[in-house]
Each structure stands twice: as C-alpha cells, then as structure tokens.
Amino acid sequence: MFNTNTIPASGQQPLALSTNPSNVVQIPPAGGEATPESIGAPQRTTMNGKPVLWRTNTGTVVTDPSPEFGHKLLCDSLVFNTGDACAFSCEYCYVKGAMWKLVKPIVDAHNAAEGTSCDFSDLVIRRSNTLTVLDGQLTRKDGSLKYADPTDHRVIFSSTLVDVAANMELLRETAAACNLILEKTGWQIRLLSKSNLLARVVEFIPEQYHDRLILGFSTGTLDPRVSRAIESGTPHVGRRIEALHSLQDSGFRTFGMICPSLPQHDYDQFSREICAAIRVDRCEHVWAEPLNVRPGALPRTLERLREEGLDDEAEMLQSVHGSEAAKAAWEEYARQTFLAHTRNIPAEKLRYLQYVNANSAAWWSAQRQNGAVLLGAKAKELGLCASAETLSAAPEFY
C-alpha cells in the first residue's frame, strides 16, 4: 500500500513510514489508568516550552453527537479529544472560551503553587485517564461492544480542542486512542494537525486499519512568516506540505485544510498556489475558511503580524474586522476567497465553511451547490446547515 521513499523536510531526515509491529501502541487493559507511562512515554513537566498540567477526566473522550462539527462535514457528528489545552499557541484559537470554566481551578491552583500568572494559552493541559474513559464509552460493563454494527462506518474527527501531533508523546497518545476506536468500532477516523509529525501516526497503527484513516494538515498559508506570526510554535508550513505529500505518495487517504486564510491582494493566485501545493487531485475533500478572529484575539493577531514585519497583511486583516464599516469588507473577503477556490477545487470536493447572517444567507445558500457549507445560528434557523443525512462526511469507502 505504501513505501518508505518519502520527501525529506528541509534540514530533516527523510520521513520514513513504517508499520513495524513493535511500534504499535498498546492499549492499557480496561479499567487500567492511562498515564504517560502506559503509552510508552516518560512523565513530563514541560512540553513544547509550556508547563504541563493534568486533569482527571471523569466525563468523556468521544462526544456523540457533536452537531457543530457534523455541520462542518468534518465528521458524522462524532469527535474525540484527548486533552484540554494545546501544545501550540495559535493567536486565533477559540478553545479557551470553550474550556476555561472547566480548567480554571487547575490553572489557578498551578499559578498559586508556582507563583506564576499563566493563562490558558501558556499551558498544556492533559487528561490523566483518557484511554480508560474511552474504553468505557466503547464497551458495556458486560464486555460487549456498544458500537458493534459492522455497517457503521461513520467518520469521527479529532481534535476540536488540541493538536493531535504537536510532539511525539502526544502523537503516541493519539495513536493509542485511535487503536482503541479502530478495534472496537467500524468507524473511520479523520485526524487534523499543524504538525508534520502526523504523518508518522501510521507507524503506531496496524496496517489492517490504515484504510480507515483520513489524514490532513492545516495549511492556511504557504508563507512561513504568516504561519510563524499567528500559529506560534507550529512547524514550518513547508514541512506540513512535505508530510502531506509523503502520505499521498504512499497511498494514504488525505484531505486538504486551507484554514484559516488571510485577506489577499490576488485571491486567484493565492488559491492556485495553495491548491497546487496540497495537490487537490489527491485529497478526498478540501476545507477552506476565512480567518474568523475573535474580538479579544484581534489585537494580538495584528501585533504578531507586525512583529514579523507583515504590516501589509496586518492592515488588510484590520480592514475587515472590528468596525461596522468592516462588515461589508469582511463579506467581500469571504466571497472572493470562496470564488477563487471554486476555480481550483471541484464542487464535490470543496467544503468552504461560512458563517452567515440575515443579509448574506441568500447569496451563500445559492453557492451550496458549488461547495459552500453554511454555519451559524441563522443557517440553522433557515435549515441551511449540512448534515450526515444531506451530505456524508466522507466518500463511501467500503
């Protein structure tokens, strides 16, 4: 199915894809505590330059249903998360708003004990018993499988909270969760990362499950300066592209993720270049989205762009955010980005994520046949959200 002749990243050794059985991550027995040691990694107090905190997970790993991500067609309303706060620090990240209430006591306790003032983005927050909880979600008390239907080939997505491959320890943890899901369900798994290490996940998963993996990398820009500015701590975008190519050349299923992308002077050129880079013809689907900067994150995003000498990019971004007059400019930016992609991505592959309002819903509704995926309260109110019933999250593969 694949070979080990892969494209080396700049300054790196060639990325060898292997299924050496000795590398396969072992799942702790049901009821056993999932710790760093149980997934073959030493205990760490720091990770990617951040302090590591642990939270005992008494809730869930799999969220079923997760309609928001089902509407994005990334999955069939199934997601799983193995952590709470990411090892990377993207300026536009939305996760703090979703997780702060839950993790604030842990963060406050850490700051009090260490005499620090760490914020959410300054920390990595992991879950100490992820695999135990996951096993309990997939298995009944009598040992039978909860999702035993052999025709249930839904797609589950990870992650909505953290990067699944920010370093090798987290990649192994992701692989352990994947192996448990692959063993105990018939689901397909979509993994998204900003790290080239994601390509190595196949080393830790038995070959018999490889056709149920769909792997992709966030590449909203080809400019490493932009990536460095707004996606702090992530690998060079060129290394992500090379990792994507290595998977494609080895016969693995892949998808594109041109998210998020900044305003451009020439949208057609931007789309042509990035679509060529990700090799659209070898992707099952391609997601794309404008940069939806949350109000609180906009000043820092602009500051980081300017720190990297990207004054032009900062000015263009500021022109479409933060004021009443900017709303029309933002809409034009979103439309021009979309229309450019329609000229480079077939409608059946394109999944352009667009939040709509009362003024824009009609125009975007007409574009659904060209790959627009409508999101938000107004889209839901008008019945314009996609779903597994109206459009499957993945091609029929079996």
C-alpha positions in Angstrom: 0.0 0.0 0.0 2.9 2.4 0.7 6.6 2.7 0.6 9.3 4.4 2.6 10.6 6.7 -0.2 9.2 10.0 1.2 10.0 13.6 0.8 12.5 14.9 3.4 11.6 18.1 5.1 14.1 21.0 4.9 17.0 20.2 7.1 15.4 17.0 8.3 15.9 13.3 7.8 13.5 11.6 5.3 10.2 10.8 6.9 10.0 7.0 6.8 6.5 5.5 7.0 6.6 2.1 8.7 4.3 -0.4 10.2 6.8 -2.2 12.3 4.6 -4.2 14.7 6.9 -3.4 17.6 6.0 0.2 17.2 2.2 -0.3 17.6 1.0 1.5 20.7 -0.5 -0.9 23.1 -3.9 -0.2 24.8 -3.9 -0.5 28.6 -6.4 -3.1 29.8 -9.9 -1.9 30.5 -10.0 -0.3 33.9 -6.3 0.5 33.9 -5.2 4.1 34.3 -4.0 5.7 31.1 -0.9 7.6 32.1 2.1 8.8 30.1 3.9 5.6 31.0 1.1 3.4 29.7 1.5 4.8 26.2 5.3 4.4 26.2 6.4 7.9 27.1 8.1 9.3 30.2 6.3 11.7 32.6 7.0 15.3 31.5 6.5 18.5 33.4 7.0 20.7 30.3 6.0 20.2 26.7 6.8 22.5 23.7 8.1 25.0 26.2 4.9 25.1 28.3 4.2 23.7 31.8 2.1 20.5 31.6 -0.9 20.2 33.9 -3.1 17.1 34.3 -6.9 16.9 34.8 -8.6 13.7 35.8 -11.2 13.1 33.2 -14.5 11.9 34.7 -16.5 12.8 31.6 -16.0 11.8 28.0 -13.4 11.4 25.3 -15.9 10.8 22.5 -18.6 13.4 22.0 -21.7 11.8 20.3 -23.4 13.8 19.0 -21.3 16.8 18.1 -23.6 18.6 15.7 -21.4 21.7 15.2 -18.6 19.7 13.7 -21.1 17.5 11.9 -22.4 20.6 10.2 -18.9 21.4 9.1 -18.9 17.9 7.5 -15.6 17.0 9.1 -17.3 14.0 10.7 -20.6 12.3 11.2 -21.2 14.3 14.4 -18.6 12.3 16.3 -15.5 13.8 17.8 -12.8 12.8 20.3 -10.4 14.8 22.4 -7.5 13.6 24.5 -6.6 16.9 26.1 -7.9 20.3 27.1 -5.2 22.9 26.2 -2.9 22.7 23.2 0.9 22.5 23.0 0.7 25.1 20.2 -0.5 28.7 20.6 -2.5 29.9 17.6 -3.5 33.6 18.0 -7.0 33.0 16.6 -7.7 29.9 18.8 -11.3 29.6 20.2 -10.7 26.8 22.7 -10.2 29.0 25.8 -13.8 30.2 25.5 -15.0 26.6 25.4 -12.8 25.2 28.2 -11.9 28.0 30.6 -14.7 27.3 33.1 -13.7 23.7 33.4 -10.0 24.1 33.7 -9.8 27.5 35.6 -9.5 25.8 39.0 -6.5 23.7 37.8 -4.8 26.8 36.3 -5.4 28.9 39.4 -4.0 26.1 41.6 -0.9 25.9 39.4 -0.3 29.6 39.5 -0.8 29.8 43.3 1.7 26.9 43.8 4.3 28.2 41.4 3.9 31.9 41.9 3.2 32.4 38.2 0.4 34.1 36.2 0.0 31.6 33.4 -3.0 32.0 31.1 -4.8 29.2 29.2 -2.5 29.5 26.2 0.6 29.3 28.3 -0.1 25.8 29.4 -0.6 22.2 28.1 -3.5 20.6 29.9 -3.8 16.8 29.5 -6.3 14.2 30.8 -4.8 11.5 33.1 -7.2 8.7 32.3 -8.2 9.3 28.7 -8.0 5.7 27.5 -9.8 4.3 30.5 -12.7 6.7 29.8 -12.6 6.0 26.1 -12.7 2.2 26.6 -15.7 2.7 28.9 -17.5 4.7 26.2 -17.0 2.0 23.6 -17.6 -1.1 25.8 -20.5 -2.1 28.0 -20.0 -3.4 31.5 -20.5 -7.0 30.3 -17.7 -6.6 27.9 -19.8 -6.3 24.7 -19.2 -3.5 22.3 -21.6 -0.5 22.2 -20.9 0.2 18.5 -20.8 -3.4 17.1 -22.8 -2.7 13.9 -20.4 -3.9 11.1 -22.1 -1.4 8.7 -21.4 1.6 11.0 -18.6 3.3 9.1 -19.2 6.8 10.3 -16.3 9.3 10.5 -15.0 10.5 13.9 -12.9 13.7 14.0 -10.0 14.7 16.2 -9.4 17.1 17.6 -11.6 20.1 18.3 -9.5 21.2 21.3 -5.8 20.3 20.9 -3.4 19.4 18.2 -3.2 15.6 17.9 0.5 15.5 16.9 2.2 18.5 18.5 5.1 16.2 19.6 5.8 12.5 19.6 4.4 11.9 23.0 1.0 13.4 22.1 1.2 11.6 18.7 1.6 8.2 20.5 -1.4 9.1 22.8 -3.5 9.9 19.7 -2.5 6.6 18.2 -3.4 4.7 21.3 -6.9 6.3 21.2 -7.2 5.5 17.5 -6.2 1.9 18.0 -8.9 1.5 20.6 -11.6 3.1 18.4 -10.4 1.1 15.4 -10.5 -2.2 17.3 -13.9 -1.6 18.9 -15.9 0.1 16.2 -16.2 0.2 12.4 -15.6 4.0 12.4 -13.3 5.9 10.1 -11.0 8.4 11.8 -10.2 11.9 10.5 -7.1 13.5 12.1 -6.1 17.1 11.6 -2.8 18.7 12.7 -0.5 21.6 12.2 2.5 19.3 12.7 4.3 17.2 10.1 4.6 14.5 12.8 1.0 13.5 12.0 2.4 11.5 9.0 4.1 9.2 11.5 0.8 8.1 13.2 0.7 5.2 10.7 3.8 3.8 12.3 1.8 3.1 15.5 -1.4 1.8 14.0 -1.7 -1.8 12.5 -1.7 -1.8 8.7 -5.1 -3.6 8.7 -6.7 -0.3 9.9 -4.9 2.1 7.5 -7.7 2.3 5.1 -9.9 3.8 7.8 -7.6 6.7 8.5 -8.1 10.1 6.7 -5.2 12.5 7.5 -4.8 16.2 6.8 -2.7 19.3 7.8 -3.8 22.9 8.4 -2.2 25.0 5.7 -4.0 28.3 5.6 -0.9 30.0 4.1 2.3 29.0 2.3 4.2 31.9 3.8 6.2 30.7 6.8 6.3 34.3 8.2 2.5 34.4 8.4 2.4 30.9 10.0 5.1 31.8 12.4 3.2 35.0 13.4 -0.3 33.6 14.0 0.4 29.9 14.7 3.1 30.1 17.4 5.2 27.0 18.0 3.9 25.1 14.9 6.3 23.5 12.4 7.3 25.3 9.2 4.3 25.1 6.8 6.6 23.6 4.2 7.2 20.6 6.4 3.5 20.1 6.7 3.2 20.1 2.9 6.1 17.7 2.5 4.4 15.4 5.1 1.1 15.5 3.2 2.9 14.6 0.0 4.7 11.7 1.7 1.3 10.3 2.8 -0.2 10.8 -0.7 2.7 9.2 -2.4 2.4 6.2 -0.1 -1.2 5.7 -0.9 -2.9 7.0 2.3 -6.2 8.8 2.3 -5.7 12.6 2.8 -7.8 15.8 2.9 -6.9 19.4 2.5 -7.5 22.2 5.1 -6.9 25.7 3.7 -7.8 27.2 7.0 -7.7 29.9 8.0 -6.6 32.2 5.2 -5.9 35.9 5.4 -7.3 38.6 3.0 -5.2 38.7 -0.2 -4.4 41.2 -2.9 -4.8 38.4 -5.6 -7.2 35.7 -4.5 -6.9 33.7 -7.7 -3.1 33.5 -7.4 -3.4 32.5 -3.7 -5.9 29.8 -4.4 -3.9 28.4 -7.4 -0.7 28.2 -5.5 -2.1 26.6 -2.3 -4.3 24.2 -4.2 -1.3 23.1 -6.3 0.8 22.7 -3.1 -1.7 20.4 -1.3 -2.4 18.5 -4.6 -6.2 18.8 -4.7 -6.5 15.8 -7.0 -5.1 13.5 -4.3 -7.3 14.9 -1.5 -10.7 13.3 -0.8 -12.0 16.7 0.2 -10.7 20.2 0.8 -11.9 22.5 3.5 -11.3 26.3 3.4 -12.3 29.2 5.6 -11.5 32.9 6.1 -9.9 34.0 9.3 -12.7 34.4 11.9 -10.7 36.3 14.6 -12.5 36.6 17.9 -12.6 40.2 19.1 -10.3 39.6 22.0 -7.7 37.9 19.8 -7.6 40.5 17.1 -5.2 43.0 18.7 -2.7 40.2 19.5 -3.0 38.7 16.0 -2.4 42.2 14.4 0.6 42.7 16.8 2.2 39.4 15.9 1.8 40.1 12.2 3.5 43.5 12.6 6.3 41.9 14.8 7.1 39.7 11.8 7.2 42.7 9.5 3.9 41.8 7.9 2.4 45.3 8.0 0.5 44.9 4.8 -1.1 41.7 6.0 -2.0 43.3 9.3 -3.6 46.3 7.5 -5.7 44.1 5.2 -6.8 42.0 8.2 -7.7 45.1 10.3 -9.7 46.5 7.4 -12.2 43.6 7.5 -12.5 43.3 11.3 -13.5 45.4 14.3 -15.9 48.0 13.0 -19.4 48.4 11.4 -17.9 49.5 8.1 -15.6 46.5 8.1 -18.6 44.0 7.9 -19.1 44.6 4.2 -15.4 44.3 3.6 -15.3 41.0 5.5 -18.1 39.7 3.4 -16.3 40.6 0.2 -13.1 39.0 1.5 -15.0 35.8 2.3 -16.7 35.7 -1.1 -13.6 36.4 -3.1 -11.7 33.7 -1.2 -14.6 31.2 -1.9 -15.0 32.1 -5.6 -11.2 31.8 -6.2 -11.3 28.3 -4.7 -14.3 27.3 -6.9 -12.0 27.8 -9.8 -9.4 25.3 -8.5 -11.4 22.8 -6.4 -14.2 20.7 -7.8 -17.6 21.4 -6.2 -17.9 17.8 -4.9 -14.6 18.2 -3.1 -14.8 21.8 -1.8 -16.2 22.4 1.7 -15.9 26.1 2.3 -17.0 27.0 5.8 -19.0 30.2 6.0 -21.0 31.7 8.9 -24.0 33.6 7.5 -26.3 36.2 8.8 -29.7 37.5 7.6 -28.1 39.7 4.9 -25.8 37.1 3.5 -27.7 33.8 3.8 -29.4 34.0 0.4 -26.2 34.5 -1.5 -24.4 31.8 0.3 -27.4 29.4 0.0 -27.2 29.6 -3.7 -23.5 28.7 -3.5 -24.0 25.4 -1.7 -24.0 23.6 -5.0 -20.5 25.0 -5.6 -19.1 23.8 -2.2 -20.3 26.4 0.3 -21.1 24.9 3.8 -23.3 27.2 5.8 -22.8 27.6 9.5 -24.1 29.6 12.5 -27.4 30.4 14.1 -29.0 31.9 11.0 -28.1 29.0 8.8 -29.6 26.6 11.4 -32.8 28.7 11.7 -33.2 28.7 7.9 -32.5 24.9 7.7 -29.3 25.5 5.6 -26.9 23.6 7.7 -25.4 20.4 6.1 -25.7 17.1 7.9 -24.8 13.5 7.6 -28.3 12.9 6.2 -27.9 15.5 3.4 -24.2 15.1 2.6 -21.9 12.4 4.0 -18.7 13.3 5.9 -16.6 11.1 3.7 -16.9 9.1 0.4 -18.4 5.7 0.7 -15.2 3.7 1.2 -16.4 0.1 1.9 
